[in-house]
Amino acid sequence: MAKQQLQSSDLNKLIDRAEADAPPGATPKWTFDTEDPNEYPIRIDRDGSWHHQGRPINRKRICKLFSSILRRTDDGRFFLVTPAEQGRIKVEDAPFVAVEILTEGSGHEQTITFRTNLDHLVTVDAKHPIRVAEDHETGEPSPYVLVRDNLEALILRPQFYQLVDMAEEKKQGGHSIFGVWSAGNFFKLGKVGCH
């Protein structure tokens, strides 16, 4: 089946359907066909900015709406899905970015909450862990927090440095690691002395 590119009128229909079908912040549970060839001319850059046909989507409300119908497959492809239609979109890294960090308490009692670029509030816990991927060539860390349903937020450098400032050293598997506590869980940020 040939790949289909959807036009602006299709985008407006998608907006209308999404507004009718999904209350803000709802997690979409509709089934969808991961082999569907439709593609929307939508891209999310590494900095979390959304684009349609190469132009920025400056209306945050529209980006929030789209984020409520965003799905990610296990192999890393992203789709906008409504009960009536779906289409694949391009995501450079993660669909969200963590732009603010809020903390409450300290030590084992500490709770860390991130605010994303689309105003999702995500408390770091067992269901919303922090993970740090390292570039195999440079060793540069890319930290993420799970927002929902396999969708992550890239933790921006200033917020990552805030986490590093809060980090504690801990022995694990014979190695010294550093990480942060949140909601009674310890989240590894890296090994001591590796950077």
N, CA, C and O of each residue as an XYZ file, in Angstrom:
780
protein
N       0.838     -1.172      0.000
C       0.000      0.000      0.000
C       0.884      1.237      0.000
O       1.846      1.297      0.766
N       0.595      2.204     -0.818
C       1.420      3.398     -0.932
C       1.227      4.312      0.265
O       0.144      4.393      0.844
N       2.299      4.994      0.618
C       2.280      5.956      1.712
C       1.421      7.145      1.297
O       1.530      7.629      0.170
N       0.572      7.615      2.202
C      -0.305      8.742      1.911
C       0.075      9.915      2.798
O       0.252      9.753      4.006
N       0.200     11.091      2.205
C       0.484     12.305      2.951
C      -0.833     13.051      3.144
O      -1.543     13.301      2.170
N      -1.164     13.403      4.357
C      -2.420     14.074      4.639
C      -2.247     15.579      4.523
O      -1.192     16.122      4.850
N      -3.282     16.237      4.060
C      -3.245     17.668      3.797
C      -3.803     18.464      4.973
O      -4.254     17.886      5.962
N      -3.772     19.806      4.862
C      -4.247     20.681      5.929
C      -5.695     20.426      6.286
O      -6.055     20.478      7.462
N      -6.542     20.151      5.293
C      -7.947     19.891      5.590
C      -8.081     18.634      6.447
O      -8.945     18.564      7.321
N      -7.216     17.630      6.192
C      -7.225     16.428      7.017
C      -6.774     16.751      8.436
O      -7.283     16.176      9.398
N      -5.833     17.659      8.565
C      -5.353     18.062      9.874
C      -6.483     18.735     10.650
O      -6.657     18.468     11.840
N      -7.241     19.590     10.002
C      -8.372     20.239     10.672
C      -9.420     19.219     11.100
O     -10.002     19.347     12.178
N      -9.667     18.208     10.268
C     -10.604     17.150     10.638
C     -10.080     16.383     11.856
O     -10.845     16.036     12.756
N      -8.771     16.125     11.875
C      -8.166     15.421     13.006
C      -8.333     16.240     14.286
O      -8.656     15.685     15.336
N      -8.117     17.543     14.208
C      -8.299     18.412     15.372
C      -9.740     18.328     15.866
O      -9.981     18.172     17.063
N     -10.697     18.431     14.944
C     -12.111     18.361     15.326
C     -12.444     17.040     15.999
O     -13.122     17.017     17.025
N     -11.964     15.926     15.418
C     -12.257     14.612     15.994
C     -11.603     14.448     17.356
O     -12.214     13.915     18.282
N     -10.367     14.901     17.479
C      -9.659     14.767     18.752
C     -10.361     15.576     19.843
O     -10.496     15.109     20.974
N     -10.810     16.794     19.503
C     -11.516     17.611     20.487
C     -12.812     16.951     20.931
O     -13.187     17.041     22.100
N     -13.492     16.292     20.013
C     -14.760     15.646     20.335
C     -14.558     14.349     21.120
O     -15.382     14.002     21.965
N     -13.472     13.636     20.845
C     -13.300     12.290     21.378
C     -12.466     12.188     22.642
O     -12.627     11.230     23.397
N     -11.587     13.134     22.896
C     -10.663     12.969     24.023
C     -10.645     14.198     24.902
O     -10.265     15.279     24.453
N     -11.052     14.045     26.149
C     -10.907     15.181     27.056
C      -9.421     15.465     27.268
O      -8.608     14.546     27.166
N      -9.045     16.705     27.558
C      -7.628     17.023     27.743
C      -6.980     16.120     28.787
O      -7.543     15.876     29.854
N      -5.798     15.633     28.463
C      -5.045     14.804     29.391
C      -5.441     13.340     29.395
O      -4.810     12.534     30.078
N      -6.484     12.978     28.638
C      -6.908     11.584     28.617
C      -5.882     10.734     27.882
O      -5.250     11.186     26.927
N      -5.728      9.514     28.336
C      -4.833      8.583     27.672
C      -5.627      7.819     26.629
O      -6.585      7.132     26.983
N      -5.261      7.913     25.349
C      -6.039      7.215     24.327
C      -5.865      5.704     24.441
O      -4.744      5.216     24.583
N      -6.945      4.982     24.380
C      -6.892      3.526     24.474
C      -7.445      2.858     23.220
O      -7.639      1.643     23.191
N      -7.698      3.656     22.183
C      -8.245      3.086     20.974
C      -7.209      2.191     20.315
O      -6.014      2.485     20.329
N      -7.684      1.100     19.739
C      -6.760      0.239     19.004
C      -6.399      0.933     17.699
O      -7.174      1.723     17.161
N      -5.213      0.625     17.206
C      -4.804      1.213     15.941
C      -3.907      0.250     15.196
O      -3.298     -0.645     15.781
N      -3.839      0.455     13.887
C      -3.084     -0.412     12.997
C      -1.696      0.185     12.796
O      -1.547      1.232     12.167
N      -0.684     -0.487     13.333
C       0.681      0.042     13.218
C       1.237     -0.051     11.799
O       2.302      0.494     11.509
N       0.517     -0.741     10.919
C       0.965     -0.841      9.522
C       0.234      0.148      8.620
O       0.449      0.147      7.408
N      -0.621      0.985      9.186
C      -1.347      1.993      8.408
C      -0.340      2.911      7.724
O       0.565      3.423      8.383
N      -0.477      3.132      6.405
C       0.515      3.938      5.684
C       0.323      5.447      5.803
O       1.178      6.203      5.343
N      -0.777      5.910      6.408
C      -1.004      7.352      6.499
C       0.090      8.041      7.303
O       0.552      7.538      8.327
N       0.483      9.197      6.812
C       1.453     10.030      7.528
C       0.914     11.442      7.590
O       0.437     11.980      6.591
N       0.993     12.041      8.769
C       0.674     13.452      8.908
C       1.971     14.234      8.774
O       3.006     13.798      9.276
N       1.933     15.381      8.106
C       3.148     16.189      7.967
C       3.445     16.960      9.267
O       3.554     18.187      9.284
N       3.569     16.186     10.342
C       3.820     16.759     11.663
C       5.134     16.208     12.182
O       5.430     15.022     12.032
N       5.930     17.097     12.805
C       7.226     16.706     13.365
C       7.375     17.349     14.738
O       6.996     18.502     14.944
N       7.931     16.586     15.670
C       8.279     17.144     16.981
C       9.801     17.157     17.070
O      10.443     16.110     16.992
N      10.372     18.345     17.233
C      11.824     18.483     17.322
C      12.331     18.058     18.698
O      11.549     17.868     19.630
N      13.641     17.912     18.810
C      14.267     17.496     20.071
C      13.985     18.479     21.205
O      13.996     18.099     22.376
N      13.732     19.739     20.859
C      13.434     20.735     21.889
C      11.956     20.757     22.273
O      11.535     21.611     23.053
N      11.155     19.817     21.727
C       9.744     19.708     22.070
C       8.819     20.565     21.234
O       7.608     20.560     21.455
N       9.366     21.308     20.267
C       8.497     22.149     19.431
C       7.846     21.301     18.339
O       8.470     20.426     17.738
N       6.566     21.597     18.107
C       5.765     20.876     17.121
C       5.719     21.685     15.825
O       5.658     22.915     15.847
N       5.751     20.970     14.693
C       5.711     21.610     13.375
C       4.696     20.889     12.497
O       4.528     19.673     12.582
N       4.026     21.666     11.653
C       3.116     21.109     10.649
C       3.545     21.648      9.298
O       3.635     22.861      9.107
N       3.808     20.756      8.368
C       4.284     21.116      7.033
C       5.486     22.060      7.109
O       5.593     23.016      6.341
N       6.395     21.766      8.059
C       7.625     22.531      8.192
C       7.492     23.840      8.949
O       8.495     24.514      9.187
N       6.278     24.216      9.332
C       6.064     25.480     10.050
C       5.717     25.194     11.504
O       4.986     24.244     11.785
N       6.231     26.004     12.438
C       5.938     25.774     13.856
C       4.444     25.873     14.157
O       3.737     26.714     13.602
N       3.983     25.004     15.038
C       2.618     25.118     15.570
C       2.766     25.948     16.844
O       3.256     25.458     17.862
N       2.342     27.191     16.777
C       2.553     28.118     17.885
C       1.427     28.108     18.909
O       1.552     28.717     19.972
N       0.339     27.431     18.605
C      -0.786     27.385     19.542
C      -0.597     26.188     20.473
O      -0.773     25.034     20.082
N      -0.239     26.499     21.698
C       0.034     25.452     22.690
C      -1.175     24.548     22.888
O      -1.018     23.350     23.121
N      -2.374     25.105     22.798
C      -3.601     24.331     22.973
C      -3.691     23.198     21.947
O      -4.115     22.090     22.274
N      -3.291     23.483     20.714
C      -3.320     22.454     19.663
C      -2.278     21.377     19.958
O      -2.552     20.186     19.806
N      -1.086     21.792     20.378
C      -0.046     20.811     20.720
C      -0.494     19.928     21.882
O      -0.261     18.720     21.865
N      -1.137     20.522     22.893
C      -1.652     19.745     24.025
C      -2.706     18.755     23.556
O      -2.726     17.602     23.987
N      -3.579     19.215     22.669
C      -4.618     18.341     22.138
C      -3.990     17.158     21.398
O      -4.366     16.008     21.628
N      -3.046     17.438     20.519
C      -2.377     16.357     19.798
C      -1.662     15.410     20.761
O      -1.656     14.196     20.555
N      -1.064     15.966     21.803
C      -0.343     15.098     22.740
C      -1.296     14.130     23.437
O      -0.882     13.048     23.854
N      -2.563     14.510     23.568
C      -3.530     13.635     24.224
C      -3.917     12.438     23.363
O      -4.468     11.463     23.874
N      -3.635     12.501     22.062
C      -3.949     11.368     21.172
C      -2.686     10.744     20.585
O      -2.750      9.985     19.618
N      -1.545     11.069     21.177
C      -0.255     10.555     20.712
C      -0.019      9.157     21.263
O      -0.240      8.902     22.447
N       0.424      8.267     20.409
C       0.757      6.895     20.803
C       2.144      6.558     20.269
O       2.573      7.093     19.248
N       2.836      5.669     20.967
C       4.157      5.196     20.529
C       4.138      3.683     20.513
O       3.690      3.046     21.466
N       4.629      3.107     19.417
C       4.708      1.655     19.312
C       5.955      1.169     20.047
O       6.843      1.956     20.373
N       6.007     -0.121     20.299
C       7.170     -0.687     20.994
C       8.460     -0.508     20.204
O       9.543     -0.478     20.788
N       8.355     -0.388     18.877
C       9.562     -0.206     18.062
C       9.907      1.268     17.840
O      10.775      1.588     17.028
N       9.219      2.177     18.571
C       9.614      3.580     18.554
C       8.955      4.467     17.522
O       9.401      5.597     17.324
N       7.902      4.000     16.851
C       7.182      4.854     15.897
C       6.059      5.578     16.629
O       5.496      5.061     17.594
N       5.738      6.795     16.153
C       4.730      7.631     16.799
C       3.550      7.850     15.872
O       3.714      8.057     14.669
N       2.338      7.800     16.459
C       1.095      7.987     15.719
C       0.178      8.932     16.474
O       0.182      8.963     17.705
N      -0.611      9.705     15.732
C      -1.764     10.399     16.294
C      -2.953      9.521     15.967
O      -3.152      9.138     14.814
N      -3.760      9.193     16.997
C      -4.815      8.192     16.824
C      -6.132      8.706     17.395
O      -6.204      9.111     18.555
N      -7.173      8.684     16.563
C      -8.542      8.902     17.024
C      -9.325      7.641     16.652
O      -8.805      6.800     15.919
N     -10.557      7.489     17.138
C     -11.326      6.299     16.741
C     -11.568      6.219     15.238
O     -11.760      5.130     14.698
N     -11.559      7.373     14.556
C     -11.887      7.394     13.130
C     -10.678      7.330     12.207
O     -10.796      6.834     11.086
N      -9.529      7.813     12.640
C      -8.360      7.803     11.762
C      -7.075      7.891     12.569
O      -7.077      8.174     13.767
N      -5.985      7.640     11.867
C      -4.667      7.685     12.492
C      -3.638      8.027     11.437
O      -3.874      7.863     10.241
N      -2.500      8.500     11.892
C      -1.406      8.784     10.985
C      -0.105      8.858     11.760
O      -0.066      9.267     12.921
N       0.941      8.456     11.093
C       2.267      8.477     11.705
C       2.829      9.887     11.661
O       2.580     10.631     10.713
N       3.593     10.258     12.695
C       4.290     11.539     12.712
C       5.761     11.279     13.016
O       6.133     10.194     13.463
N       6.586     12.280     12.771
C       8.018     12.154     13.053
C       8.340     12.809     14.389
O       7.882     13.916     14.669
N       9.123     12.130     15.208
C       9.573     12.664     16.486
C      11.084     12.504     16.523
O      11.602     11.390     16.443
N      11.788     13.626     16.644
C      13.251     13.601     16.597
C      13.870     12.836     17.760
O      14.842     12.102     17.576
N      13.313     13.004     18.954
C      13.852     12.325     20.133
C      12.695     11.854     20.986
O      12.178     10.758     20.768
N      12.275     12.653     21.949
C      11.112     12.348     22.784
C      10.028     13.376     22.445
O      10.348     14.489     22.027
N       8.756     13.021     22.619
C       7.698     13.964     22.249
C       7.531     15.139     23.211
O       6.901     16.140     22.867
N       8.092     15.021     24.411
C       7.976     16.085     25.400
C       9.364     16.423     25.931
O      10.303     15.639     25.790
N       9.483     17.596     26.542
C      10.702     17.945     27.254
C      10.322     18.408     28.661
O       9.305     19.073     28.855
N      11.147     18.048     29.627
C      10.949     18.466     31.006
C      11.609     19.819     31.174
O      12.830     19.940     31.068
N      10.798     20.842     31.437
C      11.298     22.219     31.471
C      11.412     22.803     32.870
O      12.008     23.862     33.064
N      10.833     22.102     33.850
C      10.901     22.604     35.222
C      10.906     21.415     36.177
O      10.273     20.390     35.924
N      11.627     21.573     37.269
C      11.703     20.533     38.284
C      11.223     21.111     39.614
O      11.629     22.200     40.018
N      10.354     20.361     40.280
C       9.814     20.764     41.574
C      10.137     19.667     42.568
O       9.953     18.488     42.266
N      10.612     20.028     43.738
C      10.941     19.016     44.739
C      10.227     19.322     46.038
O       9.928     20.470     46.365
N       9.968     18.254     46.761
C       9.356     18.372     48.083
C      10.036     17.349     48.972
O      10.241     16.207     48.563
N      10.386     17.747     50.182
C      11.057     16.844     51.107
C      12.523     16.677     50.766
O      13.076     17.398     49.935
N      13.155     15.687     51.440
C      14.567     15.420     51.186
C      14.881     13.958     51.461
O      14.098     13.240     52.084
N      16.061     13.530     50.976
C      16.502     12.148     51.191
C      15.495     11.144     50.676
O      14.907     11.329     49.610
N      15.296     10.072     51.442
C      14.371      9.014     51.042
C      12.924      9.504     50.932
O      12.099      8.891     50.256
N      12.635     10.611     51.605
C      11.273     11.162     51.626
C      11.036     12.174     50.498
O       9.942     12.725     50.378
N      12.049     12.415     49.684
C      11.952     13.411     48.624
C      10.974     12.963     47.534
O      10.864     11.777     47.226
N      10.278     13.930     46.967
C       9.441     13.700     45.791
C       9.854     14.707     44.730
O       9.936     15.907     44.992
N      10.111     14.207     43.532
C      10.510     15.056     42.402
C       9.373     15.049     41.386
O       8.874     13.989     41.008
N       8.974     16.227     40.951
C       7.942     16.366     39.925
C       8.497     17.231     38.807
O       9.112     18.267     39.058
N       8.275     16.799     37.576
C       8.670     17.588     36.404
C       7.434     18.210     35.779
O       6.354     17.619     35.789
N       7.603     19.407     35.235
C       6.590     20.020     34.373
C       7.140     19.970     32.967
O       8.279     20.369     32.726
N       6.332     19.478     32.029
C       6.783     19.391     30.645
C       6.447     20.673     29.890
O       5.745     21.548     30.397
N       6.954     20.759     28.694
C       6.679     21.898     27.822
C       5.187     22.038     27.516
O       4.745     23.117     27.123
N       4.407     20.975     27.687
C       2.959     21.043     27.467
C       2.193     20.982     28.783
O       1.011     20.640     28.817
N       2.887     21.319     29.859
C       2.302     21.458     31.194
C       1.816     20.160     31.825
O       0.975     20.197     32.723
N       2.322     19.016     31.379
C       2.056     17.780     32.105
C       2.869     17.838     33.393
O       4.027     18.254     33.376
N       2.277     17.429     34.500
C       3.015     17.305     35.745
C       3.246     15.828     35.988
O       2.296     15.051     36.078
N       4.517     15.438     36.095
C       4.889     14.035     36.221
C       5.715     13.854     37.481
O       6.831     14.365     37.581
N       5.164     13.128     38.439
C       5.905     12.823     39.656
C       6.725     11.563     39.415
O       6.191     10.531     39.009
N       8.011     11.656     39.665
C       8.916     10.522     39.458
C       8.610      9.476     40.521
O       8.690      9.742     41.720
N       8.255      8.274     40.053
C       7.953      7.159     40.941
C       8.164      5.868     40.158
O       8.719      5.895     39.060
N       7.733      4.753     40.706
C       7.951      3.453     40.051
C       7.275      3.382     38.681
O       7.775      2.699     37.787
N       6.154      4.069     38.503
C       5.442      4.063     37.222
C       5.930      5.145     36.272
O       5.617      5.116     35.082
N       6.688      6.090     36.787
C       7.218      7.202     35.990
C       8.708      7.370     36.297
O       9.127      8.374     36.873
N       9.501      6.365     35.898
C      10.925      6.395     36.257
C      11.752      7.351     35.407
O      11.351      7.772     34.322
N      12.913      7.671     35.943
C      13.948      8.385     35.195
C      14.853      7.320     34.594
O      15.193      6.341     35.259
N      15.241      7.507     33.343
C      16.263      6.644     32.750
C      17.274      7.545     32.048
O      16.926      8.603     31.524
N      18.520      7.109     32.048
C      19.583      7.878     31.400
C      20.229      6.994     30.342
O      20.822      5.963     30.658
N      20.110      7.406     29.086
C      20.773      6.714     27.971
C      22.075      7.457     27.697
O      22.132      8.683     27.791
N      23.117      6.706     27.356
C      24.397      7.337     27.037
C      24.737      7.118     25.579
O      24.544      6.029     25.039
N      25.245      8.161     24.947
C      25.727      8.060     23.577
C      26.939      7.138     23.589
O      27.883      7.359     24.347
N      26.913      6.097     22.743
C      27.990      5.102     22.736
C      29.340      5.688     22.331
O      30.382      5.195     22.763
N      29.330      6.727     21.513
C      30.589      7.316     21.050
C      31.125      8.381     22.005
O      32.319      8.414     22.300
N      30.230      9.254     22.489
C      30.693     10.390     23.293
C      30.512     10.193     24.797
O      31.147     10.883     25.595
N      29.648      9.254     25.184
C      29.342      9.059     26.597
C      28.401     10.115     27.145
O      28.102     10.117     28.340
N      27.926     11.020     26.282
C      27.022     12.092     26.682
C      25.688     11.501     27.155
O      25.080     10.697     26.449
N      25.233     11.901     28.354
C      23.964     11.364     28.857
C      22.753     12.052     28.231
O      22.772     13.254     27.967
N      21.708     11.275     28.001
C      20.404     11.805     27.599
C      19.401     11.274     28.605
O      19.014     10.108     28.532
N      18.970     12.111     29.548
C      18.048     11.663     30.586
C      16.582     11.855     30.170
O      16.236     12.817     29.485
N      15.741     10.923     30.599
C      14.320     10.940     30.267
C      13.501     10.596     31.508
O      13.990      9.959     32.441
N      12.244     11.033     31.493
C      11.278     10.601     32.490
C      10.049     10.107     31.724
O       9.627     10.728     30.748
N       9.485      8.998     32.170
C       8.308      8.434     31.521
C       7.094      9.266     31.914
O       6.791      9.419     33.098
N       6.403      9.799     30.916
C       5.218     10.617     31.154
C       3.984      9.723     31.249
O       3.243      9.766     32.231
N       3.777      8.914     30.211
C       2.653      7.970     30.188
C       2.800      7.047     28.983
O       3.396      7.424     27.974
N       2.268      5.867     29.091
C       2.107      4.949     27.960
C       3.289      4.920     26.978
O       3.094      5.099     25.776
N       4.484      4.701     27.470
C       5.650      4.582     26.594
C       6.080      5.922     25.982
O       6.908      5.942     25.071
N       5.535      7.025     26.466
C       5.898      8.359     25.985
C       6.762      9.041     27.041
O       6.376      9.143     28.206
N       7.928      9.501     26.618
C       8.885     10.086     27.549
C       9.068     11.577     27.301
O       8.725     12.105     26.244
N       9.620     12.233     28.312
C      10.068     13.621     28.196
C      11.585     13.623     28.335
O      12.134     13.023     29.260
N      12.244     14.291     27.425
C      13.683     14.517     27.538
C      13.895     15.545     28.643
O      13.295     16.620     28.620
N      14.740     15.217     29.602
C      15.048     16.155     30.685
C      16.132     17.097     30.169
O      17.242     16.664     29.859
N      15.809     18.374     30.078
C      16.750     19.348     29.536
C      17.970     19.480     30.439
O      17.914     19.163     31.627
N      19.063     19.946     29.866
C      20.337     20.034     30.578
C      20.251     20.783     31.911
O      20.772     20.284     32.909
N      19.609     21.974     31.971
C      19.552     22.661     33.274
C      18.837     21.833     34.350
O      19.253     21.824     35.508
N      17.766     21.144     33.965
C      17.040     20.321     34.923
C      17.853     19.080     35.299
O      17.794     18.624     36.441
N      18.605     18.538     34.352
C      19.461     17.395     34.660
C      20.554     17.810     35.652
O      20.874     17.059     36.573
N      21.125     19.005     35.463
C      22.133     19.487     36.399
C      21.534     19.688     37.797
O      22.214     19.468     38.799
N      20.274     20.102     37.865
C      19.605     20.200     39.162
C      19.513     18.813     39.813
O      19.735     18.668     41.015
N      19.184     17.804     39.010
C      19.127     16.436     39.544
C      20.496     15.999     40.054
O      20.607     15.416     41.133
N      21.533     16.284     39.276
C      22.896     15.908     39.669
C      23.262     16.585     40.993
O      23.900     15.973     41.849
N      22.859     17.844     41.157
C      23.123     18.547     42.426
C      22.424     17.881     43.607
O      22.919     17.949     44.732
N      21.293     17.246     43.369
C      20.539     16.570     44.434
C      20.993     15.127     44.647
O      20.584     14.481     45.612
N      21.835     14.625     43.750
C      22.171     13.198     43.739
C      22.940     12.764     44.981
O      23.679     13.534     45.595
N      22.734     11.506     45.318
C      23.453     10.852     46.411
C      24.228      9.677     45.827
O      23.854      9.104     44.804
N      25.311      9.341     46.504
C      26.099      8.182     46.102
C      25.563      6.946     46.817
O      25.155      7.012     47.977
N      25.568      5.816     46.107
C      25.043      4.576     46.665
C      25.821      3.407     46.061
O      26.219      3.464     44.898
N      26.039      2.352     46.840
C      26.686      1.133     46.340
C      25.606      0.233     45.761
O      24.572     -0.002     46.385
N      25.866     -0.272     44.542
C      24.921     -1.183     43.898
C      25.711     -2.156     43.036
O      26.431     -1.748     42.125
N      25.575     -3.431     43.324
C      26.291     -4.440     42.536
C      27.793     -4.273     42.569
O      28.461     -4.558     41.576
N      28.354     -3.812     43.699
C      29.795     -3.639     43.816
C      30.323     -2.359     43.197
O      31.529     -2.117     43.226
N      29.440     -1.526     42.632
C      29.854     -0.265     42.020
C      29.242      0.895     42.782
O      28.193      0.761     43.412
N      29.912      2.032     42.714
C      29.347      3.258     43.271
C      28.567      3.956     42.175
O      29.097      4.235     41.099
N      27.316      4.232     42.455
C      26.477      4.945     41.499
C      25.952      6.191     42.183
O      25.970      6.294     43.409
N      25.481      7.141     41.379
C      24.816      8.281     41.973
C      23.436      8.396     41.351
O      23.219      8.053     40.188
N      22.514      8.888     42.159
C      21.137      9.003     41.707
C      20.330      9.832     42.677
O      20.866     10.432     43.609
N      19.030      9.854     42.441
C      18.125     10.655     43.259
C      16.994      9.799     43.796
O      16.607      8.797     43.193
N      16.474     10.212     44.935
C      15.307      9.568     45.536
C      14.061     10.335     45.121
O      14.064     11.564     45.054
N      12.998      9.591     44.844
C      11.691     10.201     44.633
C      10.628      9.157     44.926
O      10.700      8.030     44.436
N       9.656      9.533     45.716
C       8.524      8.667     46.064
C       8.993      7.312     46.596
O       8.389      6.281     46.301
N      10.076      7.320     47.383
C      10.582      6.105     48.003
C      11.406      5.210     47.107
O      11.770      4.108     47.517
N      11.715      5.649     45.888
C      12.510      4.874     44.939
C      13.800      5.618     44.614
O      13.833      6.848     44.593
N      14.873      4.847     44.360
C      16.152      5.428     43.977
C      16.319      5.287     42.465
O      16.173      4.193     41.921
N      16.625      6.395     41.789
C      16.780      6.404     40.339
C      18.215      6.748     39.979
O      18.709      7.831     40.292
N      18.868      5.815     39.321
C      20.271      5.956     38.933
C      20.433      7.017     37.850
O      19.704      7.030     36.859
N      21.399      7.902     38.057
C      21.747      8.894     37.048
C      23.048      8.535     36.334
O      23.256      8.925     35.185
N      23.927      7.791     37.016
C      25.191      7.398     36.407
C      26.092      6.725     37.430
O      25.738      6.580     38.600
N      27.261      6.319     36.962
C      28.273      5.724     37.839
C      29.194      6.817     38.340
O      29.483      7.774     37.623
N      29.644      6.677     39.546
C      30.578      7.641     40.123
C      31.908      7.541     39.393
O      32.462      6.453     39.232
N      32.419      8.704     38.949
C      33.730      8.747     38.295
C      33.721      8.360     36.835
O      34.795      8.203     36.253
N      32.541      8.195     36.196
C      32.540      7.767     34.793
C      32.529      8.954     33.841
O      32.743      8.771     32.643
N      32.283     10.172     34.337
C      32.260     11.348     33.444
C      33.293     12.342     33.878
O      33.434     13.397     33.259
